[in-house]
Amino acid sequence: MISSLARWLKNPGPRQIILGSSRNKVALIFAITILYVLIFKTLMDHSLVIAPLIAVPVVLAGWFFGRKAGVFASLISIPLNALLYTITLAGGWDLWVETSWAGNIMTVLVGYIAGRLHNEFIERERMMHELRSRERYLTLIKITISDILSPNNPDDRYDYLLTRLSNLFVADYAYFVRWDATLEQAIFTASTVPSDQPILGAILAPNESALIETLLQAEHPLVIDDVTKSQYAIHPGYFKEPPLPAQSLICIPLITKDYKLGAVFIVFNTARRFTSEEIDRARQAGDQIAIALSLVQQQAESQKRLKEANVLTNIGQALSETERVGIETVFQLIADSTKELIPGAEQVVLHSISDDREFLIPQAIAGFSQPEKKHFNLRMGESIAGQVITTGKVVIISDAETDSRFLNQQKPVKFRSLMVVPVQSGEKKLGAISVQSSIPRVFTPDDSKLLGKLGTQAAIAIENAHLLENTRQALKESNSLYRINQGLATSLDPQQLIIDTVDLLQKNFGYYHVQIYVVDPKTGDYVLHHGSGEIGKTLKEQKHRLRAGEGIVGYTAETGTPFFTNDVEDVLSFVRNPLLPDTKSELTVPIKSGGQILGLLDIQQIASGSLTPRDLQLVSAVADQLAITLQKANLYADLQNSLQQEKATRNQLVQNERLAVMGRLLASVSHELNNPLQAIQNALFLLKEEEGISEQGKQDLEIVLAESERMTGLIERLRDTYRPTQEEDYQQTQINTLIEDVFALITTHLRHHKIAFEFQPEPELPAIFALTDQLRQVILNLLMNAVESMNTGGKLSVCTNFLKDNREILLTISDNGPGIDPSILPYIFDAFITNKQKGTGLGLTISYDIISKHRGRITAENNPDQGATLKVWLPLENREIA
């Protein structure tokens, strides 16, 4: 319908075609009049009444040119008829006077009536034209307002507006310039002229914005009949060349009571002179469009405020439920809300400051195709966000392509507009929110205010995160310290204390690696005592150690003070372990007690888990507690050793006293038994000499004599053992030689019992002063006991060692028999204690006494797998003179 109206206005209608131009109208009237003159005589010769025909041109003159023209034409026709009558007919004048007065009057009336009808028709046509024009105007204005208030696509609102106004004024094209009252800038917003160049947000130059400033000040439409003679720049600068040859222009300001929205420029390619009606309609259209746009703007602002309030409410609710929903959810909600609320925002990053205040760590991102946050890590001093945090001032960059801060960057900038606000709580700087867009000059001070509100919410979120993290960390530390203290307080095993501490630190706090070093008193190196996980086991198996001053551990040991770094590559003394390739941070704390370093507690972390002073505080507390408990455990161990030594000494004294009493008793008994045995032996010898004794009797006498001699030898040995020792009895004795002598004696016995003998002598075993026969007797007793303890088949192992530090000789005898009965093991060296069916139970007792005389000691124990082991220690200085 609109296009039809436009065509109707631009093209002539049917009436115009029929009536033609004024020149044609006059020519037609003149032609009919000439025809009338030419045929007048002919018609009169045929006695026809032709006088009324003169009314035809009169009627046409009145119809074509109005009432005055009709009357004037009728008055001219009267003398013309009189002249024709006079010339054509005899007596024509008299005849005309007599016959034509009535016709003349009718001719005048016809001309008048025709002119009257013409005026009424023209007035009616004018009224109809105005009515149609008014109807068209109201229709287009209604459609325009409807398109503004309820567009199919809100983004095309201004395009609809310009299209309707172009049709309303039958213009060639139009464009809209928005006025930003805050920035006092004219911004090119829309145009009906297609263009490949972006126009949204293009700011007009001062000479280009002069026209709109004049319009807004005048507050009424401005028409320019001839653009070429205008003092204003008509085409915005984004047109490299004028799109169309503009000749005339209607400028309509859009102003309401509270808003100056901008102006619409309606352009005509042909020169026009605008009527007052067109100017008035432009004013009316501008007023109505301004009201509609202000309503849209107010509605948009109301919706925006309501949306902001709802978002801030949701964020506030999320902040109150941080522990339940998670701080990451709150951060992401703030980032998503920022992108949603700020027009033109395409990407958003929420940064917080790292604990060392050197980096900005992304907490949430929105609008990026790369979801990994690590790509957005920034250094404080090398970013706009870092500068904003330092200064505490908002930064809005209108166009990164022209901003000096980005001109010299090697890496291309992927945005055009950037807005960054600080996130801070009072004077405490916490981070920043950055918003960017590919459209230049898209962010406004109002956007920065809104972003500031979101920054406040982000500050609360970061503070809550810190508080929640500190609370969780403190609770974790408290629980861990409680468990460590509980374990340390209840355990007196230093080895287990170290293992538990390392494992607990690694598991509870997620450290990459935890280890404890102790000092080697011989070399001064720091030896790994225990480490966490499989790596710790491997390092311990490798007997990993560090020299003094080597690595952070060695440096801490030399200084005696804790040390930590979050970049180990910057530490000159750092030594990287191949088994720990990912170490980025390291913390070492000495375990000290009373100024003495008992060990070193070392913590290592990877890049994603930097160490903080809080870690130093925690590890130092653990080290202090561990030092106290280790000292207590060491004191307890020393006390236990002292008690064991005192008990062993006491037992040895009791045993020695027992043996002394037993020795005196045996010496007395042997002395008393010696005389009867001598008498028995003499009687047996005499009886042996008697004749008449059977062969069986002789054999029995041999047996009795042999046994009595054995008893005599036993008593003699007892008397030799317990008689006072003289200095001259001690001789230089080589233990290895004694063992070889005894082995030669029992070789046949070993072979009968199928027992393998293994001897591992110390090559440079020194000789000692000893009672050689007695030591030989001890070795024989111990070897025979071992052989008798094994059933047929077995292995007997003997080895000797020289203990230089203690200046002792160690003799070790092991078998793989059934071992010693645990019930008699504690009393194995007591007299008459034995589990053999044959035996007196004095062999080990006598051996114990002989070893004691040499100031040595002897022990017996069962092997973990099978058999028993007896160990004899003989000091080099072993003479005891009674």
PyMOL commands that set and color helices and strands:
alter all, ss='L'
color gray80, all
select helices_A, chain A and resi 2-10+14-19+22-45+51-65+67-88+92-99+101-149+154-168+206-218+227-229+276-320+322-325+327-341+373-376+380-382+384-391+404-407+445-490+494-509+533-541+551-559+568-570+613-689+695-722+727-729+735-752+772-789+825-827+843-853
alter helices_A, ss='H'
color red, helices_A
select strands_A, chain A and resi 173-180+185-191+202-203+222-224+248-255+260-268+347-353+359-366+378-379+395-397+417-425+428-437+513-519+526-531+545-546+563-565+585-593+596-605+731-733+755-760+768-770+794-803+808-815+857-862+868-875
alter strands_A, ss='S'
color yellow, strands_A
deselect
rebuild
show_as cartoon
